[in-house]
Amino acid sequence: MAKKFDFNQIGKEMPYSVPQGFFNELENSISARLQIPAAESRPKRPSAVRILFRGLTAAAAVAAILATTHALWPNRQQQPSMTLEQAFANLDISDQEYLLDTYSDVSYISDQL
């Protein structure tokens, strides 16, 4: 092929055309054959009850999400902290002896105990 094919030369118009009202006639002829009444050309608007139902459903979904989040959220209350003496007293005797032997030369701990 000596010449490359270029899509930009074709343009954006459709190369095919349909007669005016073809699709409406097609719909009517199919409906007549199937004995179904033709659909209205104007789309139906949702009724006020349906709009209200959708709004209430959305509000209930948001409330359910908030309630679930609140119920599953961890409690952020701080536990009261212990003093060094209380923490040391909660240890086993062997752990207390190990800490005293290991850190006996540290001036801060030896002053506290």
Buried (B, 14 or more C-beta within 10 A) or exposed (E): EEEEEEEEEEEEEEEEEEEEEEEEEEEEEEEEEEEEEEEEEEEEEEEEEEEEEEEEEEEEEEEEEEEEEEEEEEEEEEEEEEEEEEEBEEEEEEEBEEBEEEEEEEEEBEEEE
